[in-house]
Amino acid sequence: MKIQGLIFDLGHTLIELPEEPEALRQEMFAAALKALRSHGIPVEEAALVAAVEHWMSLRYGRWKEDWREYPLVETFALALGELGYKELSREVVREVVRAFLTPQEARWRPFPDTFTTLEELHRRNYRLALLTNSGDADHSWRLIDRFGLRRYFDPIVISAVVGWRKPHPALFLGIAEAWRLPPQAIVVVGDLLEADIQGAHLAGMRGIWAAMGAEPMSSPNHARPDAVIHSLGEILAVLSQWENGG
């Protein structure tokens, strides 16, 4: 069947985050701590880090089991409640979360061939959608708009808005329904085998693994991609091969 649409992941597929995990983690928690102290909340840094990471582990560790999205604002509220600050307004917690995410947002950057690839796909009249797992929808929209990505995609689906995470097949099938296309006419492009590729296959779609900088597949339990790319522009050759019967 002719391919008519592509569903893209966002992070590590269209945009990349340079590797500096420990330095970034420290900067993010320092920013959150500063925001809390601006509201007169004297949380100790070690206590904040321990509480937030504890609740992140509890909540985000469950997504492989129930595919539900657990918003970061709720996670921070639970962590701060554990530290004795249960009465904080949602607006204050949201401000803290935004401060926490700001250092990370500043580091994201598009892959070198992101825009040339999207422009060529548009020129070839493919339908394009964006489907991203994210615990904070505002964070995702800021990244999307910072890089001018909104104009390429319709629809844009963010897990924090709909309440489900990839690989839930309903997310993929909802896009197919919006486009009025059969799943077999749609390809998913993403960097996570257990989210993007598994989700594609559960929905009856093909999956292209965006393996830019990724570790080789080591587990036989991983979903096996239908194609692997190491730069975004390689999508064009894959699509041409499939459409010519390869």
VOGU-3710 file (C-alpha; in Angstrom, 3 decimals, decimal comma):
1> mkiqglifdl> 0,000/0,000/0,000  1,231/3,497/-0,826  2,603/5,415/2,154  0,658/8,631/2,661  1,473/9,779/6,189  4,262/9,850/8,752  3,966/10,205/12,528  7,081/11,713/14,124  8,336/11,660/17,676  9,867/14,932/18,942
11> ghtlielpee> 12,809/14,500/21,315  15,850/12,641/19,949  14,056/12,298/16,614  13,553/15,862/15,341  15,592/17,597/18,051  18,547/16,419/20,098  19,808/17,040/23,628  23,612/17,037/23,957  24,923/14,582/26,520  25,776/16,146/29,883
21> pealrqemfa> 23,311/14,368/32,178  24,774/15,046/35,615  25,571/18,721/35,024  22,107/19,253/33,551  20,402/17,402/36,412  22,153/19,633/38,959  21,227/22,785/37,074  17,572/21,745/36,797  17,201/21,058/40,510  19,042/24,271/41,374
31> aalkalrshg> 16,552/26,206/39,247  13,596/24,487/40,933  15,082/25,206/44,357  15,525/28,885/43,469  11,887/29,110/42,392  10,711/27,534/45,636  12,824/29,861/47,764  11,441/32,865/45,882  8,104/31,879/47,447  9,642/31,530/50,906
41> ipveeaalva> 9,779/27,736/50,813  13,067/26,677/52,481  13,456/23,193/51,018  16,872/21,586/51,343  18,383/20,603/48,005  19,138/16,992/48,940  15,621/16,491/50,265  14,060/17,965/47,117  16,173/15,826/44,808  15,427/12,657/46,781
51> avehwmslry> 11,672/13,296/46,940  11,257/14,252/43,275  13,356/11,351/41,999  11,481/8,952/44,286  8,115/10,019/42,890  9,426/10,093/39,324  10,595/6,523/39,719  7,273/5,407/41,190  5,095/7,138/38,615  7,088/7,027/35,408
61> grwkedwrey> 8,240/3,503/36,101  4,620/2,419/35,655  4,129/3,648/32,086  5,281/0,352/30,621  2,502/-1,344/32,575  -0,448/0,999/32,170  0,638/3,441/29,402  -0,805/6,336/31,387  0,822/9,764/31,435  1,723/11,153/34,840
71> plvetfalal> 2,044/14,959/34,624  5,211/16,452/36,059  3,208/19,055/37,979  1,465/16,254/39,875  4,781/14,508/40,512  6,313/17,668/41,994  3,165/18,275/44,070  3,451/14,794/45,562  7,159/15,258/46,262  6,612/18,633/47,922
81> gelgykelsr> 3,679/17,248/49,876  5,957/14,521/51,211  8,288/17,294/52,405  5,457/19,006/54,272  4,215/21,476/51,647  0,826/20,047/50,730  -0,959/23,382/50,537  1,029/24,915/47,696  -1,139/26,257/44,886  -0,999/24,596/41,506
91> evvrevvraf> 0,273/27,879/40,054  3,302/27,834/42,352  4,046/24,195/41,574  3,718/24,898/37,846  6,168/27,785/38,205  8,625/25,446/39,929  8,234/22,858/37,172  8,822/25,476/34,493  11,995/26,599/36,297  13,073/22,957/36,552
101> ltpqearwrp> 12,621/22,403/32,804  14,137/25,685/31,606  17,810/24,582/31,682  16,929/21,502/29,654  14,865/23,483/27,150  17,831/25,758/26,485  19,971/22,788/25,431  17,674/21,165/22,867  18,566/21,817/19,224  17,300/20,504/15,884
111> fpdtfttlee> 19,219/17,800/14,083  21,134/19,278/11,130  18,747/17,846/8,535  15,441/18,237/10,387  14,051/21,121/8,355  15,340/20,030/4,950  13,773/16,602/5,536  10,424/18,015/6,638  10,358/20,418/3,706  11,030/17,590/1,261
121> lhrrnyrlal> 8,343/15,414/2,817  5,905/18,296/2,434  6,988/18,748/-1,167  6,180/15,075/-1,735  2,693/15,642/-0,230  3,004/13,338/2,775  0,717/13,985/5,736  2,793/14,677/8,850  1,809/14,347/12,516  3,734/14,838/15,735
131> ltnsgdadhs> 3,153/12,434/18,633  5,285/12,921/21,726  5,414/11,459/25,212  5,746/14,366/27,619  4,927/14,921/31,258  4,442/18,643/30,653  2,477/19,904/27,661  3,630/23,517/28,059  7,239/22,310/27,893  6,542/20,497/24,619
141> wrlidrfglr> 4,714/23,462/23,086  7,586/25,790/24,009  10,035/23,511/22,201  7,724/23,092/19,207  7,262/26,842/18,851  10,868/27,721/19,630  11,976/25,745/16,578  9,030/26,671/14,368  7,821/23,083/14,050  4,103/23,724/14,435
151> ryfdpivisa> 3,626/24,592/10,765  4,724/21,145/9,597  2,358/18,955/11,620  -1,364/18,338/11,833  -2,302/16,951/14,262  0,113/17,469/17,151  -0,607/15,036/20,002  1,068/15,386/23,423  0,632/12,629/25,983  0,217/15,073/28,888
161> vvgwrkphpa> -2,895/16,421/27,150  -4,556/13,136/26,205  -3,514/11,199/29,329  -1,943/8,221/27,529  1,620/7,495/26,503  3,052/5,655/23,547  2,913/2,737/22,798  -0,846/2,921/23,443  -2,220/2,097/19,973  -5,189/4,450/20,383
171> lflgiaeawr> -2,810/7,410/20,013  -1,615/6,195/16,624  -5,013/5,040/15,443  -6,546/8,372/16,416  -4,206/10,088/13,980  -5,063/7,555/11,263  -8,757/8,256/11,873  -8,209/12,025/11,729  -6,473/11,588/8,391  -9,013/9,018/7,189
181> lppqaivvvg> -6,150/6,739/6,227  -5,696/3,019/6,894  -2,864/2,195/9,324  -0,984/0,400/6,557  -0,551/3,755/4,776  1,234/5,325/7,769  4,824/5,098/9,020  6,012/6,003/12,532  9,460/7,560/13,058  10,912/7,605/16,577
191> dlleadiqga> 13,903/6,860/18,757  12,366/4,491/21,321  11,787/0,884/20,362  9,418/0,229/23,261  7,333/3,353/22,630  7,505/4,365/18,984  8,189/1,088/17,191  6,057/-1,091/19,447  3,254/1,464/19,252  3,450/1,511/15,471
201> hlagmrgiwa> 3,212/-2,266/15,267  0,342/-2,454/17,765  -1,541/-0,030/15,519  -0,740/-1,953/12,330  1,787/0,601/11,065  5,411/0,354/10,031  8,102/1,820/12,268  11,392/3,513/11,416  13,861/3,599/14,288  15,644/6,962/14,513
211> amgaepmssp> 18,881/5,582/15,959  20,930/8,767/15,973  23,440/8,112/18,716  21,404/5,192/20,088  22,871/2,021/21,499  22,558/-1,094/19,306  19,555/-3,294/19,980  20,540/-5,822/22,613  17,286/-7,282/23,875  15,326/-9,863/21,882
221> nharpdavih> 12,211/-8,511/23,599  12,479/-5,150/21,836  10,158/-4,423/18,956  12,075/-4,889/15,728  11,936/-1,805/13,480  11,047/-2,099/9,822  13,959/0,200/8,997  16,777/1,957/10,854  18,104/5,439/10,104  21,138/7,234/11,524
231> slgeilavls> 20,198/10,672/10,199  16,763/12,092/9,542  17,367/12,570/5,840  17,702/8,803/5,382  13,917/8,584/5,705  13,598/9,704/2,102  15,589/6,768/0,773  13,660/4,313/2,963  10,320/5,612/1,709  11,468/5,518/-1,900
241> qwengg> 12,624/1,921/-1,488  9,341/0,823/0,088  7,270/2,602/-2,528  9,250/0,889/-5,282  8,444/-2,497/-3,781  11,611/-2,943/-1,705
//
